[in-house]
Amino acid sequence: MGKEKKLRGRAEKAESQSEAPAGKAHLARSKKLPHDLDDIYEALHYREFKILLKAADFGEGLEFEVRDYWKLARRVAGELLISVRRGKREREPHYRDIVFLDTPDFALYRNGYMLRVRRPYVGAKPSKTYELTLKFRGPDIARAARADMNPERGHPGRVKFKEEILLVSSELGGMRSIFSHTCQLEEQSEPIGTTFGDFTKIFPALAKLGPKPTTPIAPAAPVPVQEVLFDLGELGFRGTKTAKVNMAVWRDPHTEKIMIGEFAYETHFKHYGRLNPIPKLRSERLYRLLQRETGSWVELGTTKTALYYALSGKSLAHDE
């Protein structure tokens, strides 16, 4: 009798699970992926909230528009009892050149990878050293977790796994998640590679994508991009839970024509599953409310990377 009761209980549990909504967590479990979802979420230590801003809202006085948006953001944060600590150098811009590298048919981006070079400025000129980053990004957390981002020996890099909170394409006040797994190599001074094989020597996992080692690698867009970055300060959601805040504006370095702006803040934590609900809720409420309060600024339906690739003039499907 006891055995029958146990079996009946298991059957009822299985039935209730089969009726559960087919979200990503249930889908991942049904595929019996090699990563346990609890372990995957425990590997997440960052949540970055991003709001894209229309190019038309930035003029020649770039610093003034950044100041105005930051002022609005501080007001909205105050309404939600979120503390604000302004940066001592919030009005000082930092410059760096941005390039995304890819094959002629965009084999990396079509498969969810992004290969980025960021070169900071020293004074008025780009530095001789640069930062090389390989990123895998997509909406499937299990697939992102599986991506092997480890560099080859001799190329010390920082691997980071995080959740990115992005706008939805249809309305203000929404939010959606994609997951990025990155490897960042700083202070690089070697000449930038020109073939696919040059980069598989640094990131061996790229070899599985299929292009021949001799396949050319070059900037995905013919238009140069300069990023103007402002470190604005910190938001405090509760206790020691803080988020660094910045504003990045992309423009053509020659004409100074604005391409896009982005307001972002990133929270850091040790255990995703043990996140205090109050700071988590406040960070999400700020994201939703800030969109509505600054709706005339907000650019829906794209990402900075998608915008960069669109500069190539080619039609390209992507999973962002």
N, C-alpha and C positions, 0 to 999 in steps of 0.2 A: 504493500500500500504506500509506504513511504517512498519507494522507488518510483511508483507511478506518479506521485505528486511532484517529485523532482523533475521527471520528464515533461509533465504537463506545464510546469513552471518555465522550463527552458523553451518549450514550444511557444508559449504565450509571449515570452520575451523576444524570441526571434520574429514572431508575427508583428509585434509592436515596432521592432526595429525596421522591418520591411516597409511599414507604413510611414516611417519618418521621412521628412523632406529630403530630397536628393541634393543636398548642398555639397560643397567641395569636400567637407570632412567625410561625409558618408561615401562619396564617390571614391575618395582616396583609399578608404578602408576596404571597399568592395574590390578594388584592384589588387589588394594585398601587396602594397608597395613595401619595399625593404625598410622604410623609415616609419617608425611609430609616430602618429600625429602628436601625441603628447611630447615626445622628444623633439619633434620638429619645432613646435611652438616654444619649447624651452630654449631652443637655440636662437630664437629671436630676442634681440636686446635693444632694438630701436624701432620707433614709429615716427615717420617723418610726414608731416602734413604740408601739402603744397597747394597753393592757389595761384593759378596763372592770371596775369593781368594784361589787358589790351595795350598794344603798342601805342595806340592813338592817345592814351592818357599820359604819355611821357613826352615832354618837350625838350628844348635845349637846356633848360634848367633842371637837369635830372635830379639833383639833390633835393630840390623843392618838392617834387612829386613823391619821392621816397619819404621825405619827412612828413608830408601830408597823410600818406597811407599809414605810416607807422603811428601817427597821432590817432587816426581812426581806430586802428587795431588796439591801441592802449585803452581807448574809451570803452570799446566792446569788452575787452578783458576785464576792466573794472566792474562792468555790469554783472559779470559772472563770478565776481569775487576772486579773480585771478590776479596775483601780484605781478608787478612789472619792475624789472630793474633795467634801466636804460644803459646802454654801453657808453663808455667814456669817449669813444671815437666813432659814434654812430653815424656821423656825417662824413667820415673819411672813406672814400671809395678805394677799393683794391681792384686791380685789373689783371685779367688773364685771357689768353687766347684759347679758344675751344675748337677742337677738330675731332670729328668722328671718322674713323678709318673703316673701309670695307672693300669687298671685291667688286668688280664691275656689275655683277648681278645682285649685289647686296646679300650675299649668302649668310653673313653674320646676323644682320638685322632680321631677315626673314625667319631665322631660327631662334630669335629671342635674345641674341647676344649684341652687345654694344662695345666697341673698342674705342676708347676716348683718350685723347691727349690734351692735357691742360698745362699751359705754360704761363706761369706768373710773370708779372712785370717787375723789373728792378729799375726804379726810377721811371723814366719814360719809355724804356725799351723792354721787349720780352727777354726773359732770362735764358741763359744757355742750358739750364737744366729744366726738366719737365716731369710731369706726373703721368704715368701710364696706368689706365684702369680698364679691366675687362669686367663687364657686367652681364649677368643673365637676369632677365626680368620678365615676369608674366603673372597671370592671375592664379595659377595653380601652385599652391604653397609646396606641395610634395615634389613637383617637378623642379621648382626653384631650389629646394633643399638638396635634391639629387645632383644638381649641376656641380661638376668638379671644377673648382676655381683655384686650385693649388698651383702655384707657379713651379717651374722647373728649379731644381737645386741651383744655387748660385744667384737666384733672383728673389731676395727676401721681399715678401709682400704682406700686406695686411688684408685678411679676409674678413668680410662683414656681411651679415645676413639681416635684412630688415624688412619691415612692412612699410610700404609707401601708401599714404592716403591721398587719393586724387579726386578731382571733380568728376561728376557724372556729366554726360553730354547734353542731357535734356532739360535740366532745371537747376536753379540756384538752391543751395542748402543741402544738396546730396553729398554722398561720399561713397567711394569704392576702394577696394584694396588690391594692390598688386604687390608682389614679393620680389625683392632684388637680392641677388647673391653676387658679391663683388670681390675682386682682388685688386688692390691698389699698390702700385710700385712708385715710390716717391724718389725724388732727386736722381732721375735718370739723365745720363749725359751721353750715352751712345747714340749714334745716328739712328733715326727712326727707320724701321724696316720698310721695305717696299714690296715684299712678296708674302704670300700666305705662310710659306715655310719659315720666314723670319719670325713670325709670331707663334707658330706651333712650337718653336724651340723655347719660347718663354712660357706659353700656356699650352701644355701638351694635349689637354682635353679638346682643343679646337680641331685637332686632326680628324675627329670623327665626323665633322661636318661635310667632308668630302672634296672640297676644292684641292686641286693639285698644288704641291709646294711652290710651283713657279707662277701660280695665279697672282696677278698684280693686286696690291693693296694700296689704296690712295684715299684722299679725302672724299667722303660721300657726296659732298656738295661743293660747287665751285666758288661759293660766296664765303669769305672769311667771317668768323664770328669772334667778337670781343665781349667778354663778360665783365660787367661792372658790378662789383659785389660790395654790399654794405652789411657789416656786422652790427645789428641793431641793439642787441641786449639779451635779456632772458625773461621768460615767463615762469611764474611759480604757481603750480597747481595745488600743492599741499605739502607742507613739511619740506623735505629735501628734494621733492620731485620738481625738477626744473626743465625747461626746454630752451635751447639756444635758438635765437631768431635772426634771420637774415633776409635780405632782399637782393635778388640777382636780376640784372637787366642785360639782355643780349642786344648787341647792335653791330652794324657794319663798322669796322675800325677806320675805314677810309672816309665814308660819307657821314658816319655817326647816325645813320638812320636806325631807329629802334625797331627791333623784331618782336620782342616779347619781354614781359616782366614776370617775376615769380616771387611771391612772399611765402616763406617757409619757416616752420619751427619743428624741432626734432626732440622727442623725449627719449631718455635712456633708462633702462631698468635691468635688473638681474634675472627676474623670473616673470615671464609673460603670464603664466597661470596664476600668479599670486599678485597681480596688479591690483592695487587699491581701487575700488570702483569709483571713488570720488574724483581723484585726479584724472582717471581715464575718461570719465563722463564729462568733466569740465573741458578737457582738451578737445573732445569731439564736439561738444556744444559750441565752443569757440569757433571751430572750423565751420560749422553749419551757419551760425549766426553772422560771422564775419562776411561770408558770401552774400547773405541777404542785405546786410547793412552797407556793403560796398559793391552792390550788384552792377552798377554802371562801369566798374573797372574790370569785372571778371570776364575772362576768356574761357568759354566752354568748348569741349569737343576736341582737344588736342593735348599733346605733351611737348616739352621742349625738344626732345629727341625726334619726335614725329615731324615737328616743324623744320628741324635741321634737314632731315631727309627729304622733305617736300621741296627744299631749295634746289634739289637736283633736277626738278622738273619731271621726274619719273613717277608713275603711279605705282604705289607699293602697299600691299596689305600687311598689317602688323597686328600683334596681339597685345596692345597696351590699353 
